Amino acid sequence: MSDENGSSVGTIILSFVAGTAVGAGVALLLAPKTGKELRDQISELAEDAVDKIKDYTTEAQNKIKSTIEEGKELYSEKKSIITSAIEAGKEAMDREKERIKQV
């Protein structure tokens, strides 16, 4: 059977049951607590958040330090290669100048 909107009775009943289950779950989560219980819960959540932030910060610092060290090593390596290439170029240029003078 369908109503004017094309929804079946089964769909309506299923929606009602699902809504009831969600409502019951929310009611359990929001059940009143004593002030001490609520403060304790908030305190625990805050401590957990601070611990996670400290862990993430330490991890980020370690990654940054590692990346900087890798960058320094790469820079040093490339600098050495470029310096060697420049020296080889100068030597080749000097040899070519000498060859041209002899000709």
Secondary structure, DSSP 8 states (H G I E B T S, - for coil): -B-TTS-BHHHHHHHHHHHHHHHHHHHHHT----HHHHHHHHHHHHHHHHHHHHHHHHHHHHHHHHHHHHHHHHHHHHHHHHHHHHHHHHHHHHHHHHHHHH-
